[in-house]
């Protein structure tokens, strides 16, 4: 059983991104999603990041809630 905490910091770590608070805020400021683009379709993801997002969401994995939260944050501005 995976006991990794499910929060934005650990999601960013899973995605291979800098996961400190300033880096997360910068990522969100630099990457906004249009209403007609699904999170995993965004051009800024690598193929492995897209795969992780799709697989985690489709399997109703432990990351689903945090991925939804990131999706919301990327649509706020």
N, CA, C and O of each residue as an XYZ file, in Angstrom:
308
protein
N       0.845     -1.190      0.000
C       0.000      0.000      0.000
C       0.883      1.243      0.000
O       1.822      1.356      0.787
N       0.566      2.166     -0.890
C       1.324      3.412     -0.987
C       0.836      4.368      0.091
O      -0.353      4.677      0.170
N       1.754      4.829      0.911
C       1.384      5.745      1.995
C       1.839      7.174      1.713
O       1.898      8.000      2.624
N       2.161      7.469      0.449
C       2.566      8.822      0.075
C       1.403      9.776      0.316
O       0.286      9.505     -0.125
N       1.645     10.894      1.010
C       0.570     11.872      1.201
C       0.072     12.401     -0.151
O       0.862     12.618     -1.070
N      -1.221     12.602     -0.257
C      -1.793     13.125     -1.491
C      -2.082     14.613     -1.335
O      -3.159     15.014     -0.893
N      -1.103     15.412     -1.705
C      -1.245     16.860     -1.703
C      -0.507     17.397     -2.925
O       0.174     16.647     -3.625
N      -0.643     18.691     -3.178
C      -0.023     19.273     -4.367
C       1.485     19.066     -4.399
O       2.050     18.771     -5.452
N       2.129     19.217     -3.271
C       3.572     19.059     -3.222
C       3.985     17.664     -3.688
O       4.921     17.518     -4.473
N       3.293     16.655     -3.208
C       3.637     15.288     -3.588
C       3.185     14.960     -5.014
O       3.824     14.152     -5.687
N       2.104     15.567     -5.479
C       1.701     15.393     -6.877
C       2.778     15.954     -7.795
O       3.149     15.315     -8.780
N       3.281     17.136     -7.482
C       4.343     17.730     -8.295
C       5.582     16.844     -8.273
O       6.257     16.700     -9.293
N       5.883     16.259     -7.144
C       7.006     15.334     -7.036
C       6.766     14.115     -7.931
O       7.681     13.671     -8.624
N       5.558     13.576     -7.925
C       5.208     12.441     -8.783
C       5.345     12.793    -10.264
O       5.697     11.948    -11.087
N       5.061     14.060    -10.586
C       5.150     14.522    -11.975
C       6.576     14.932    -12.361
O       6.828     15.317    -13.503
N       7.494     14.847    -11.416
C       8.888     15.195    -11.706
C       9.131     16.694    -11.762
O      10.062     17.154    -12.421
N       8.295     17.452    -11.070
C       8.404     18.915    -11.061
C       8.911     19.395     -9.707
O       8.776     18.700     -8.699
N       9.492     20.586     -9.695
C       9.879     21.196     -8.417
C       8.627     21.286     -7.559
O       7.565     21.682     -8.039
N       8.754     20.917     -6.283
C       7.540     20.803     -5.474
C       7.522     21.677     -4.226
O       6.736     21.435     -3.310
N       8.388     22.696     -4.184
C       8.281     23.636     -3.067
C       7.188     24.650     -3.395
O       6.823     24.816     -4.559
N       6.675     25.316     -2.390
C       5.533     26.214     -2.561
C       5.761     27.297     -3.616
O       4.880     27.513     -4.449
N       6.915     27.994     -3.616
C       7.124     29.004     -4.662
C       7.118     28.405     -6.072
O       6.608     29.029     -7.003
N       7.680     27.202     -6.240
C       7.706     26.560     -7.560
C       6.294     26.161     -8.005
O       5.952     26.293     -9.181
N       5.489     25.681     -7.079
C       4.107     25.319     -7.401
C       3.330     26.563     -7.815
O       2.613     26.545     -8.815
N       3.468     27.632     -7.056
C       2.773     28.881     -7.392
C       3.228     29.409     -8.749
O       2.408     29.892     -9.530
N       4.518     29.321     -9.036
C       5.039     29.788    -10.324
C       4.488     28.937    -11.463
O       4.107     29.465    -12.508
N       4.445     27.630    -11.265
C       3.901     26.738    -12.288
C       2.450     27.107    -12.590
O       2.060     27.199    -13.754
N       1.664     27.317    -11.556
C       0.251     27.659    -11.736
C       0.110     29.003    -12.443
O      -0.751     29.157    -13.310
N       0.936     29.967    -12.088
C       0.894     31.275    -12.756
C       1.316     31.199    -14.216
O       0.810     31.947    -15.053
N       2.249     30.290    -14.525
C       2.789     30.187    -15.881
C       1.970     29.294    -16.797
O       2.132     29.363    -18.015
N       1.106     28.469    -16.256
C       0.375     27.476    -17.045
C      -1.114     27.554    -16.744
O      -1.589     27.025    -15.740
N      -1.826     28.211    -17.615
C      -3.277     28.297    -17.466
C      -3.955     27.465    -18.551
O      -3.441     27.334    -19.662
N      -5.115     26.906    -18.214
C      -5.857     26.063    -19.144
C      -7.095     26.781    -19.660
O      -7.808     27.447    -18.909
N      -7.331     26.632    -20.946
C      -8.572     27.121    -21.540
C      -9.696     26.165    -21.162
O      -9.447     25.001    -20.849
N     -10.917     26.650    -21.191
C     -12.072     25.845    -20.787
C     -12.246     24.588    -21.630
O     -12.771     23.587    -21.143
N     -11.815     24.626    -22.884
C     -12.037     23.486    -23.783
C     -10.886     22.476    -23.791
O     -10.895     21.552    -24.604
N      -9.902     22.630    -22.911
C      -8.751     21.733    -22.837
C      -8.833     20.933    -21.540
O      -8.963     21.499    -20.455
N      -8.757     19.616    -21.668
C      -8.683     18.767    -20.481
C      -7.277     18.860    -19.907
O      -6.319     19.102    -20.641
N      -7.154     18.672    -18.624
C      -5.867     18.827    -17.954
C      -4.764     18.027    -18.642
O      -3.691     18.566    -18.914
N      -5.013     16.760    -18.923
C      -3.967     15.925    -19.511
C      -3.650     16.295    -20.968
O      -2.640     15.844    -21.509
N      -4.496     17.106    -21.604
C      -4.268     17.529    -22.985
C      -3.367     18.758    -23.088
O      -2.968     19.134    -24.190
N      -3.049     19.376    -21.983
C      -2.243     20.599    -22.009
C      -0.886     20.326    -22.646
O      -0.283     19.275    -22.429
N      -0.426     21.270    -23.421
C       0.819     21.101    -24.180
C       2.066     21.111    -23.301
O       3.141     20.726    -23.761
N       1.946     21.536    -22.064
C       3.135     21.648    -21.219
C       3.513     20.343    -20.520
O       4.548     20.295    -19.856
N       2.714     19.289    -20.646
C       3.058     18.009    -20.023
C       3.949     17.179    -20.939
O       3.801     17.209    -22.160
N       4.858     16.453    -20.348
C       5.650     15.478    -21.102
C       4.770     14.245    -21.325
O       3.737     14.111    -20.668
N       5.147     13.351    -22.222
C       4.350     12.131    -22.420
C       4.177     11.316    -21.127
O       3.094     10.788    -20.873
N       5.214     11.212    -20.327
C       5.095     10.430    -19.088
C       4.185     11.132    -18.077
O       3.455     10.464    -17.346
N       4.217     12.456    -18.024
C       3.312     13.189    -17.139
C       1.865     13.006    -17.584
O       0.984     12.783    -16.754
N       1.616     13.100    -18.891
C       0.267     12.876    -19.417
C      -0.219     11.484    -19.049
O      -1.358     11.304    -18.617
N       0.648     10.510    -19.225
C       0.287      9.129    -18.913
C      -0.080      8.984    -17.434
O      -1.082      8.352    -17.100
N       0.722      9.562    -16.562
C       0.425      9.504    -15.125
C      -0.930     10.132    -14.825
O      -1.725      9.553    -14.085
N      -1.205     11.304    -15.386
C      -2.472     11.988    -15.132
C      -3.659     11.165    -15.631
O      -4.656     11.015    -14.925
N      -3.550     10.639    -16.835
C      -4.640      9.842    -17.413
C      -4.860      8.571    -16.596
O      -5.984      8.253    -16.208
N      -3.775      7.857    -16.343
C      -3.878      6.596    -15.608
C      -4.430      6.805    -14.198
O      -5.293      6.052    -13.746
N      -3.937      7.814    -13.517
C      -4.399      8.084    -12.154
C      -5.874      8.436    -12.133
O      -6.613      7.990    -11.256
N      -6.299      9.231    -13.091
C      -7.697      9.648    -13.128
C      -8.606      8.484    -13.541
O      -9.644      8.261    -12.919
N      -8.223      7.747    -14.580
C      -9.051      6.647    -15.084
C      -9.192      5.509    -14.080
O     -10.223      4.838    -14.033
N      -8.170      5.300    -13.294
C      -8.216      4.211    -12.326
C      -8.786      4.661    -10.982
O      -8.787      3.899    -10.015
N      -9.271      5.902    -10.929
C      -9.776      6.468     -9.676
C      -8.739      6.281     -8.577
O      -9.043      5.886     -7.451
N      -7.516      6.580     -8.952
C      -6.385      6.388     -8.054
C      -6.412      7.394     -6.909
O      -7.224      8.319     -6.871
N      -5.508      7.176     -5.998
C      -5.408      8.034     -4.818
C      -5.156      9.495     -5.180
O      -5.399     10.381     -4.361
N      -4.678      9.756     -6.376
C      -4.327     11.118     -6.780
C      -5.496     11.882     -7.393
O      -5.361     13.077     -7.653
N      -6.615     11.252     -7.629
C      -7.719     11.879     -8.363
C      -8.143     13.219     -7.764
O      -8.295     14.199     -8.493
N      -8.331     13.271     -6.471
C      -8.786     14.508     -5.824
C      -7.756     15.635     -5.983
O      -8.125     16.783     -6.231
N      -6.494     15.310     -5.843
C      -5.438     16.324     -5.964
C      -5.301     16.767     -7.416
O      -5.060     17.945     -7.680
N      -5.450     15.843     -8.358
C      -5.408     16.196     -9.783
C      -6.564     17.129    -10.113
O      -6.382     18.100    -10.846
N      -7.745     16.850     -9.585
C      -8.897     17.747     -9.777
C      -8.606     19.137     -9.213
O      -8.963     20.149     -9.816
N      -7.963     19.173     -8.066
C      -7.618     20.450     -7.441
C      -6.640     21.234     -8.326
O      -6.807     22.438     -8.519
N      -5.628     20.558     -8.856
C      -4.683     21.219     -9.760
C      -5.411     21.738    -10.990
O      -5.157     22.858    -11.433
N      -6.306     20.944    -11.541
C      -7.092     21.369    -12.702
C      -7.833     22.666    -12.400
O      -7.839     23.581    -13.224
N      -8.452     22.752    -11.241
C      -9.178     23.961    -10.841
C      -8.227     25.148    -10.717
O      -8.538     26.243    -11.185
N      -7.080     24.937    -10.093
C      -6.122     26.024     -9.924
C      -5.601     26.551    -11.255
O      -5.325     27.744    -11.385
N      -5.468     25.680    -12.236
C      -4.953     26.096    -13.549
C      -6.013     26.796    -14.389
O      -5.713     27.263    -15.488
N      -7.233     26.876    -13.902
C      -8.309     27.551    -14.634
C      -8.761     28.852    -13.952
O      -9.670     29.517    -14.448
N      -8.161     29.212    -12.857
C      -8.634     30.358    -12.073
C      -8.376     31.714    -12.711
O      -9.199     32.619    -12.570
N      -7.275     31.878    -13.397
C      -6.923     33.215    -13.912
C      -7.512     33.503    -15.245
O      -7.300     34.585    -15.793
